[in-house]
Amino acid sequence: MFSTKLSVVPNALPLVAAVCALSFVIAGCSSTPAPDLTASWSPNKIYAEAKDEANSGAYDKAIPLYEKLEGRAAGTPLAQQAQL
């Protein structure tokens, strides 16, 4: 009687491993993104920070700021400057 039940356990191991792996993947995908520190900044402040970063050579920090400026101040002279 027990031999039948024990023979099922080795076949269930890959399924249990797959379920555990899938749960880790789903948990990783649902993590909360980092908060936007510039959410309360005015377009002028974003432009000033982006310009300072670009002037200091930190283009990897300046580019996302210019992109945020384009989104928030669309159609304004600041957004046009950000595109340059």
Jmol script that loads the backbone (N, CA, C; Angstrom):
load data "model"
ATOM      1  N   MET A   1       0.817  -1.189   0.000  1.00  0.00           N
ATOM      2  CA  MET A   1       0.000   0.000   0.000  1.00  0.00           C
ATOM      3  C   MET A   1       0.865   1.259   0.000  1.00  0.00           C
ATOM      4  N   PHE A   2       1.908   1.280   0.822  1.00  0.00           N
ATOM      5  CA  PHE A   2       2.774   2.454   0.881  1.00  0.00           C
ATOM      6  C   PHE A   2       3.649   2.594  -0.355  1.00  0.00           C
ATOM      7  N   SER A   3       3.974   1.495  -0.984  1.00  0.00           N
ATOM      8  CA  SER A   3       4.855   1.557  -2.144  1.00  0.00           C
ATOM      9  C   SER A   3       4.222   2.347  -3.286  1.00  0.00           C
ATOM     10  N   THR A   4       2.919   2.331  -3.411  1.00  0.00           N
ATOM     11  CA  THR A   4       2.245   3.089  -4.459  1.00  0.00           C
ATOM     12  C   THR A   4       2.336   4.582  -4.182  1.00  0.00           C
ATOM     13  N   LYS A   5       2.153   4.990  -2.945  1.00  0.00           N
ATOM     14  CA  LYS A   5       2.209   6.409  -2.595  1.00  0.00           C
ATOM     15  C   LYS A   5       3.636   6.942  -2.687  1.00  0.00           C
ATOM     16  N   LEU A   6       4.608   6.143  -2.315  1.00  0.00           N
ATOM     17  CA  LEU A   6       5.990   6.587  -2.360  1.00  0.00           C
ATOM     18  C   LEU A   6       6.494   6.732  -3.795  1.00  0.00           C
ATOM     19  N   SER A   7       5.931   5.996  -4.710  1.00  0.00           N
ATOM     20  CA  SER A   7       6.381   6.093  -6.092  1.00  0.00           C
ATOM     21  C   SER A   7       5.921   7.402  -6.751  1.00  0.00           C
ATOM     22  N   VAL A   8       4.952   8.077  -6.187  1.00  0.00           N
ATOM     23  CA  VAL A   8       4.454   9.333  -6.739  1.00  0.00           C
ATOM     24  C   VAL A   8       5.363  10.491  -6.340  1.00  0.00           C
ATOM     25  N   VAL A   9       6.020  10.428  -5.210  1.00  0.00           N
ATOM     26  CA  VAL A   9       6.838  11.524  -4.701  1.00  0.00           C
ATOM     27  C   VAL A   9       7.970  11.908  -5.650  1.00  0.00           C
ATOM     28  N   PRO A  10       8.753  10.991  -6.210  1.00  0.00           N
ATOM     29  CA  PRO A  10       9.817  11.411  -7.129  1.00  0.00           C
ATOM     30  C   PRO A  10       9.278  12.135  -8.370  1.00  0.00           C
ATOM     31  N   ASN A  11       8.100  11.797  -8.820  1.00  0.00           N
ATOM     32  CA  ASN A  11       7.518  12.458  -9.984  1.00  0.00           C
ATOM     33  C   ASN A  11       7.004  13.854  -9.643  1.00  0.00           C
ATOM     34  N   ALA A  12       6.705  14.107  -8.391  1.00  0.00           N
ATOM     35  CA  ALA A  12       6.181  15.409  -7.987  1.00  0.00           C
ATOM     36  C   ALA A  12       7.294  16.416  -7.736  1.00  0.00           C
ATOM     37  N   LEU A  13       8.504  15.962  -7.544  1.00  0.00           N
ATOM     38  CA  LEU A  13       9.611  16.865  -7.237  1.00  0.00           C
ATOM     39  C   LEU A  13       9.854  17.916  -8.325  1.00  0.00           C
ATOM     40  N   PRO A  14       9.887  17.569  -9.608  1.00  0.00           N
ATOM     41  CA  PRO A  14      10.060  18.613 -10.631  1.00  0.00           C
ATOM     42  C   PRO A  14       8.916  19.624 -10.637  1.00  0.00           C
ATOM     43  N   LEU A  15       7.710  19.159 -10.357  1.00  0.00           N
ATOM     44  CA  LEU A  15       6.562  20.062 -10.312  1.00  0.00           C
ATOM     45  C   LEU A  15       6.686  21.038  -9.149  1.00  0.00           C
ATOM     46  N   VAL A  16       7.094  20.553  -7.998  1.00  0.00           N
ATOM     47  CA  VAL A  16       7.277  21.423  -6.834  1.00  0.00           C
ATOM     48  C   VAL A  16       8.391  22.433  -7.103  1.00  0.00           C
ATOM     49  N   ALA A  17       9.468  21.997  -7.718  1.00  0.00           N
ATOM     50  CA  ALA A  17      10.571  22.905  -8.046  1.00  0.00           C
ATOM     51  C   ALA A  17      10.120  23.966  -9.045  1.00  0.00           C
ATOM     52  N   ALA A  18       9.320  23.580 -10.019  1.00  0.00           N
ATOM     53  CA  ALA A  18       8.826  24.540 -11.012  1.00  0.00           C
ATOM     54  C   ALA A  18       7.895  25.561 -10.373  1.00  0.00           C
ATOM     55  N   VAL A  19       7.042  25.123  -9.469  1.00  0.00           N
ATOM     56  CA  VAL A  19       6.130  26.042  -8.778  1.00  0.00           C
ATOM     57  C   VAL A  19       6.918  27.021  -7.918  1.00  0.00           C
ATOM     58  N   CYS A  20       7.938  26.549  -7.234  1.00  0.00           N
ATOM     59  CA  CYS A  20       8.774  27.442  -6.420  1.00  0.00           C
ATOM     60  C   CYS A  20       9.502  28.459  -7.295  1.00  0.00           C
ATOM     61  N   ALA A  21      10.057  28.009  -8.400  1.00  0.00           N
ATOM     62  CA  ALA A  21      10.765  28.922  -9.302  1.00  0.00           C
ATOM     63  C   ALA A  21       9.811  29.957  -9.881  1.00  0.00           C
ATOM     64  N   LEU A  22       8.632  29.534 -10.267  1.00  0.00           N
ATOM     65  CA  LEU A  22       7.641  30.455 -10.815  1.00  0.00           C
ATOM     66  C   LEU A  22       7.207  31.479  -9.778  1.00  0.00           C
ATOM     67  N   SER A  23       7.078  31.066  -8.532  1.00  0.00           N
ATOM     68  CA  SER A  23       6.680  32.022  -7.493  1.00  0.00           C
ATOM     69  C   SER A  23       7.764  33.074  -7.265  1.00  0.00           C
ATOM     70  N   PHE A  24       9.034  32.698  -7.374  1.00  0.00           N
ATOM     71  CA  PHE A  24      10.118  33.681  -7.247  1.00  0.00           C
ATOM     72  C   PHE A  24      10.109  34.664  -8.417  1.00  0.00           C
ATOM     73  N   VAL A  25       9.842  34.159  -9.604  1.00  0.00           N
ATOM     74  CA  VAL A  25       9.792  35.032 -10.786  1.00  0.00           C
ATOM     75  C   VAL A  25       8.644  36.024 -10.663  1.00  0.00           C
ATOM     76  N   ILE A  26       7.488  35.550 -10.265  1.00  0.00           N
ATOM     77  CA  ILE A  26       6.327  36.433 -10.117  1.00  0.00           C
ATOM     78  C   ILE A  26       6.569  37.456  -9.018  1.00  0.00           C
ATOM     79  N   ALA A  27       7.166  37.057  -7.928  1.00  0.00           N
ATOM     80  CA  ALA A  27       7.460  37.995  -6.838  1.00  0.00           C
ATOM     81  C   ALA A  27       8.456  39.054  -7.286  1.00  0.00           C
ATOM     82  N   GLY A  28       9.424  38.689  -8.096  1.00  0.00           N
ATOM     83  CA  GLY A  28      10.399  39.654  -8.598  1.00  0.00           C
ATOM     84  C   GLY A  28       9.775  40.645  -9.562  1.00  0.00           C
ATOM     85  N   CYS A  29       8.814  40.208 -10.339  1.00  0.00           N
ATOM     86  CA  CYS A  29       8.170  41.098 -11.312  1.00  0.00           C
ATOM     87  C   CYS A  29       7.218  42.082 -10.645  1.00  0.00           C
ATOM     88  N   SER A  30       6.730  41.750  -9.480  1.00  0.00           N
ATOM     89  CA  SER A  30       5.740  42.609  -8.844  1.00  0.00           C
ATOM     90  C   SER A  30       6.351  43.577  -7.844  1.00  0.00           C
ATOM     91  N   SER A  31       7.657  43.684  -7.827  1.00  0.00           N
ATOM     92  CA  SER A  31       8.278  44.590  -6.869  1.00  0.00           C
ATOM     93  C   SER A  31       7.978  46.038  -7.231  1.00  0.00           C
ATOM     94  N   THR A  32       7.940  46.884  -6.240  1.00  0.00           N
ATOM     95  CA  THR A  32       7.605  48.290  -6.418  1.00  0.00           C
ATOM     96  C   THR A  32       8.805  49.050  -6.971  1.00  0.00           C
ATOM     97  N   PRO A  33       8.589  49.884  -7.990  1.00  0.00           N
ATOM     98  CA  PRO A  33       9.707  50.664  -8.519  1.00  0.00           C
ATOM     99  C   PRO A  33      10.158  51.722  -7.524  1.00  0.00           C
ATOM    100  N   ALA A  34      11.356  52.217  -7.733  1.00  0.00           N
ATOM    101  CA  ALA A  34      11.899  53.250  -6.847  1.00  0.00           C
ATOM    102  C   ALA A  34      11.051  54.515  -6.958  1.00  0.00           C
ATOM    103  N   PRO A  35      10.867  55.224  -5.861  1.00  0.00           N
ATOM    104  CA  PRO A  35      10.058  56.447  -5.912  1.00  0.00           C
ATOM    105  C   PRO A  35      10.742  57.527  -6.748  1.00  0.00           C
ATOM    106  N   ASP A  36       9.933  58.340  -7.410  1.00  0.00           N
ATOM    107  CA  ASP A  36      10.445  59.429  -8.241  1.00  0.00           C
ATOM    108  C   ASP A  36      10.761  60.620  -7.345  1.00  0.00           C
ATOM    109  N   LEU A  37      12.039  60.906  -7.187  1.00  0.00           N
ATOM    110  CA  LEU A  37      12.455  62.013  -6.323  1.00  0.00           C
ATOM    111  C   LEU A  37      12.124  63.371  -6.925  1.00  0.00           C
ATOM    112  N   THR A  38      11.884  63.408  -8.230  1.00  0.00           N
ATOM    113  CA  THR A  38      11.608  64.679  -8.901  1.00  0.00           C
ATOM    114  C   THR A  38      10.115  64.973  -9.007  1.00  0.00           C
ATOM    115  N   ALA A  39       9.276  64.171  -8.379  1.00  0.00           N
ATOM    116  CA  ALA A  39       7.825  64.337  -8.514  1.00  0.00           C
ATOM    117  C   ALA A  39       7.354  65.711  -8.054  1.00  0.00           C
ATOM    118  N   SER A  40       7.978  66.266  -7.047  1.00  0.00           N
ATOM    119  CA  SER A  40       7.538  67.566  -6.530  1.00  0.00           C
ATOM    120  C   SER A  40       8.343  68.729  -7.105  1.00  0.00           C
ATOM    121  N   TRP A  41       9.279  68.453  -8.002  1.00  0.00           N
ATOM    122  CA  TRP A  41      10.118  69.508  -8.575  1.00  0.00           C
ATOM    123  C   TRP A  41       9.365  70.272  -9.656  1.00  0.00           C
ATOM    124  N   SER A  42       9.646  71.550  -9.767  1.00  0.00           N
ATOM    125  CA  SER A  42       9.088  72.366 -10.843  1.00  0.00           C
ATOM    126  C   SER A  42       9.881  72.094 -12.123  1.00  0.00           C
ATOM    127  N   PRO A  43       9.298  72.409 -13.282  1.00  0.00           N
ATOM    128  CA  PRO A  43      10.055  72.238 -14.530  1.00  0.00           C
ATOM    129  C   PRO A  43      11.362  73.025 -14.539  1.00  0.00           C
ATOM    130  N   ASN A  44      11.366  74.210 -13.923  1.00  0.00           N
ATOM    131  CA  ASN A  44      12.598  75.006 -13.874  1.00  0.00           C
ATOM    132  C   ASN A  44      13.691  74.297 -13.079  1.00  0.00           C
ATOM    133  N   LYS A  45      13.302  73.660 -11.973  1.00  0.00           N
ATOM    134  CA  LYS A  45      14.286  72.948 -11.154  1.00  0.00           C
ATOM    135  C   LYS A  45      14.816  71.721 -11.901  1.00  0.00           C
ATOM    136  N   ILE A  46      13.931  71.014 -12.585  1.00  0.00           N
ATOM    137  CA  ILE A  46      14.374  69.850 -13.356  1.00  0.00           C
ATOM    138  C   ILE A  46      15.364  70.285 -14.424  1.00  0.00           C
ATOM    139  N   TYR A  47      15.050  71.381 -15.114  1.00  0.00           N
ATOM    140  CA  TYR A  47      15.941  71.879 -16.164  1.00  0.00           C
ATOM    141  C   TYR A  47      17.294  72.278 -15.583  1.00  0.00           C
ATOM    142  N   ALA A  48      17.272  72.981 -14.449  1.00  0.00           N
ATOM    143  CA  ALA A  48      18.528  73.418 -13.828  1.00  0.00           C
ATOM    144  C   ALA A  48      19.377  72.218 -13.411  1.00  0.00           C
ATOM    145  N   GLU A  49      18.743  71.213 -12.825  1.00  0.00           N
ATOM    146  CA  GLU A  49      19.484  70.017 -12.404  1.00  0.00           C
ATOM    147  C   GLU A  49      20.044  69.272 -13.618  1.00  0.00           C
ATOM    148  N   ALA A  50      19.231  69.139 -14.659  1.00  0.00           N
ATOM    149  CA  ALA A  50      19.685  68.442 -15.860  1.00  0.00           C
ATOM    150  C   ALA A  50      20.850  69.182 -16.503  1.00  0.00           C
ATOM    151  N   LYS A  51      20.756  70.497 -16.547  1.00  0.00           N
ATOM    152  CA  LYS A  51      21.823  71.296 -17.149  1.00  0.00           C
ATOM    153  C   LYS A  51      23.111  71.170 -16.330  1.00  0.00           C
ATOM    154  N   ASP A  52      22.989  71.210 -15.002  1.00  0.00           N
ATOM    155  CA  ASP A  52      24.165  71.046 -14.138  1.00  0.00           C
ATOM    156  C   ASP A  52      24.823  69.680 -14.346  1.00  0.00           C
ATOM    157  N   GLU A  53      23.997  68.645 -14.427  1.00  0.00           N
ATOM    158  CA  GLU A  53      24.539  67.293 -14.633  1.00  0.00           C
ATOM    159  C   GLU A  53      25.240  67.195 -15.988  1.00  0.00           C
ATOM    160  N   ALA A  54      24.628  67.774 -17.018  1.00  0.00           N
ATOM    161  CA  ALA A  54      25.237  67.724 -18.351  1.00  0.00           C
ATOM    162  C   ALA A  54      26.541  68.511 -18.386  1.00  0.00           C
ATOM    163  N   ASN A  55      26.557  69.668 -17.746  1.00  0.00           N
ATOM    164  CA  ASN A  55      27.775  70.484 -17.730  1.00  0.00           C
ATOM    165  C   ASN A  55      28.917  69.805 -16.982  1.00  0.00           C
ATOM    166  N   SER A  56      28.570  68.988 -15.993  1.00  0.00           N
ATOM    167  CA  SER A  56      29.609  68.283 -15.242  1.00  0.00           C
ATOM    168  C   SER A  56      30.012  66.965 -15.912  1.00  0.00           C
ATOM    169  N   GLY A  57      29.360  66.640 -17.028  1.00  0.00           N
ATOM    170  CA  GLY A  57      29.715  65.425 -17.754  1.00  0.00           C
ATOM    171  C   GLY A  57      28.937  64.193 -17.347  1.00  0.00           C
ATOM    172  N   ALA A  58      27.985  64.333 -16.442  1.00  0.00           N
ATOM    173  CA  ALA A  58      27.186  63.191 -15.986  1.00  0.00           C
ATOM    174  C   ALA A  58      25.959  63.039 -16.889  1.00  0.00           C
ATOM    175  N   TYR A  59      26.208  62.654 -18.140  1.00  0.00           N
ATOM    176  CA  TYR A  59      25.126  62.552 -19.116  1.00  0.00           C
ATOM    177  C   TYR A  59      24.138  61.449 -18.766  1.00  0.00           C
ATOM    178  N   ASP A  60      24.610  60.394 -18.092  1.00  0.00           N
ATOM    179  CA  ASP A  60      23.715  59.312 -17.697  1.00  0.00           C
ATOM    180  C   ASP A  60      22.670  59.778 -16.692  1.00  0.00           C
ATOM    181  N   LYS A  61      22.953  60.845 -15.955  1.00  0.00           N
ATOM    182  CA  LYS A  61      21.978  61.423 -15.025  1.00  0.00           C
ATOM    183  C   LYS A  61      21.177  62.537 -15.687  1.00  0.00           C
ATOM    184  N   ALA A  62      21.785  63.244 -16.630  1.00  0.00           N
ATOM    185  CA  ALA A  62      21.120  64.377 -17.281  1.00  0.00           C
ATOM    186  C   ALA A  62      20.026  63.916 -18.238  1.00  0.00           C
ATOM    187  N   ILE A  63      20.266  62.861 -18.971  1.00  0.00           N
ATOM    188  CA  ILE A  63      19.309  62.417 -19.990  1.00  0.00           C
ATOM    189  C   ILE A  63      17.947  62.074 -19.394  1.00  0.00           C
ATOM    190  N   PRO A  64      17.858  61.276 -18.310  1.00  0.00           N
ATOM    191  CA  PRO A  64      16.527  61.008 -17.747  1.00  0.00           C
ATOM    192  C   PRO A  64      15.831  62.272 -17.237  1.00  0.00           C
ATOM    193  N   LEU A  65      16.606  63.228 -16.735  1.00  0.00           N
ATOM    194  CA  LEU A  65      15.998  64.478 -16.275  1.00  0.00           C
ATOM    195  C   LEU A  65      15.422  65.259 -17.451  1.00  0.00           C
ATOM    196  N   TYR A  66      16.156  65.326 -18.549  1.00  0.00           N
ATOM    197  CA  TYR A  66      15.643  66.000 -19.742  1.00  0.00           C
ATOM    198  C   TYR A  66      14.394  65.289 -20.276  1.00  0.00           C
ATOM    199  N   GLU A  67      14.376  63.974 -20.215  1.00  0.00           N
ATOM    200  CA  GLU A  67      13.204  63.225 -20.673  1.00  0.00           C
ATOM    201  C   GLU A  67      11.994  63.512 -19.795  1.00  0.00           C
ATOM    202  N   LYS A  68      12.196  63.602 -18.487  1.00  0.00           N
ATOM    203  CA  LYS A  68      11.096  63.956 -17.586  1.00  0.00           C
ATOM    204  C   LYS A  68      10.600  65.362 -17.868  1.00  0.00           C
ATOM    205  N   LEU A  69      11.527  66.249 -18.148  1.00  0.00           N
ATOM    206  CA  LEU A  69      11.159  67.629 -18.449  1.00  0.00           C
ATOM    207  C   LEU A  69      10.313  67.696 -19.715  1.00  0.00           C
ATOM    208  N   GLU A  70      10.685  66.923 -20.724  1.00  0.00           N
ATOM    209  CA  GLU A  70       9.895  66.898 -21.956  1.00  0.00           C
ATOM    210  C   GLU A  70       8.467  66.436 -21.685  1.00  0.00           C
ATOM    211  N   GLY A  71       8.304  65.477 -20.802  1.00  0.00           N
ATOM    212  CA  GLY A  71       6.976  64.962 -20.488  1.00  0.00           C
ATOM    213  C   GLY A  71       6.145  65.918 -19.659  1.00  0.00           C
ATOM    214  N   ARG A  72       6.759  66.573 -18.717  1.00  0.00           N
ATOM    215  CA  ARG A  72       6.017  67.439 -17.792  1.00  0.00           C
ATOM    216  C   ARG A  72       5.763  68.832 -18.332  1.00  0.00           C
ATOM    217  N   ALA A  73       6.656  69.337 -19.134  1.00  0.00           N
ATOM    218  CA  ALA A  73       6.534  70.717 -19.618  1.00  0.00           C
ATOM    219  C   ALA A  73       6.378  70.741 -21.134  1.00  0.00           C
ATOM    220  N   ALA A  74       5.615  69.796 -21.660  1.00  0.00           N
ATOM    221  CA  ALA A  74       5.450  69.685 -23.110  1.00  0.00           C
ATOM    222  C   ALA A  74       4.906  70.986 -23.695  1.00  0.00           C
ATOM    223  N   GLY A  75       5.502  71.404 -24.788  1.00  0.00           N
ATOM    224  CA  GLY A  75       5.050  72.601 -25.480  1.00  0.00           C
ATOM    225  C   GLY A  75       5.614  73.903 -24.947  1.00  0.00           C
ATOM    226  N   THR A  76       6.454  73.844 -23.951  1.00  0.00           N
ATOM    227  CA  THR A  76       7.046  75.052 -23.376  1.00  0.00           C
ATOM    228  C   THR A  76       8.464  75.229 -23.906  1.00  0.00           C
ATOM    229  N   PRO A  77       9.005  76.430 -23.753  1.00  0.00           N
ATOM    230  CA  PRO A  77      10.400  76.641 -24.174  1.00  0.00           C
ATOM    231  C   PRO A  77      11.385  75.717 -23.452  1.00  0.00           C
ATOM    232  N   LEU A  78      11.096  75.373 -22.191  1.00  0.00           N
ATOM    233  CA  LEU A  78      11.995  74.457 -21.470  1.00  0.00           C
ATOM    234  C   LEU A  78      12.011  73.075 -22.124  1.00  0.00           C
ATOM    235  N   ALA A  79      10.851  72.609 -22.549  1.00  0.00           N
ATOM    236  CA  ALA A  79      10.790  71.305 -23.212  1.00  0.00           C
ATOM    237  C   ALA A  79      11.542  71.347 -24.538  1.00  0.00           C
ATOM    238  N   GLN A  80      11.469  72.474 -25.217  1.00  0.00           N
ATOM    239  CA  GLN A  80      12.219  72.618 -26.464  1.00  0.00           C
ATOM    240  C   GLN A  80      13.720  72.599 -26.190  1.00  0.00           C
ATOM    241  N   GLN A  81      14.147  73.234 -25.114  1.00  0.00           N
ATOM    242  CA  GLN A  81      15.567  73.211 -24.739  1.00  0.00           C
ATOM    243  C   GLN A  81      16.003  71.791 -24.391  1.00  0.00           C
ATOM    244  N   ALA A  82      15.122  71.043 -23.754  1.00  0.00           N
ATOM    245  CA  ALA A  82      15.455  69.671 -23.369  1.00  0.00           C
ATOM    246  C   ALA A  82      15.677  68.798 -24.596  1.00  0.00           C
ATOM    247  N   GLN A  83      14.994  69.101 -25.684  1.00  0.00           N
ATOM    248  CA  GLN A  83      15.150  68.311 -26.902  1.00  0.00           C
ATOM    249  C   GLN A  83      16.477  68.596 -27.590  1.00  0.00           C
ATOM    250  N   LEU A  84      17.033  69.771 -27.365  1.00  0.00           N
ATOM    251  CA  LEU A  84      18.309  70.115 -27.984  1.00  0.00           C
ATOM    252  C   LEU A  84      19.403  69.339 -27.311  1.00  0.00           C
TER     253      LEU A  84
END
end "model"
wireframe off; spacefill off
backbone 0.3
color backbone group
